[in-house]
Amino acid sequence: RRETHMTYVVTDNCIACKYTDCVEVCPVDCFYEGENMLVIHPDECIDCGVCEPECPADAIRPDTEPDMEKWVEFNRKYSEMWPVIITKKDQMPDAEKHDGEDGKLEKYFSEAPGEGG
């Protein structure tokens, strides 16, 4: 039986918004920055939950919710490719327009790394 370690994950609600309020409150610096979204490294997250209410786009979810396994793997994959981010930055220019939009993974997701920092 696999040892269960709970984590928070970033979902596609973040794509094209990339508010970074979450990174400022994270005590373990487990957020990683892509060109147009953030991810959480599942093995570094300590499940404290302080980031979840900080996200204006409601993109951060606990992995205990239904259908989150794919997001755990997605977050793991990209957190190993992208730079760590520990400093709040301005959100994406059209963040408010894209907030809550459906199908953002297919429409806008970029595998390119962000600047980090």
Buried (B, 14 or more C-beta within 10 A) or exposed (E): EEEEEEBBBBBBBBBBBBBBBBBBEBEEEBBBBBBBBBBBBBEBBBEEEEBBEBBBBEBBBBBEEEEBEEBBEBBBEBBEEBEBBBEBBEBBEEBEEBBEBEEBEEEBBEEEBBEBE
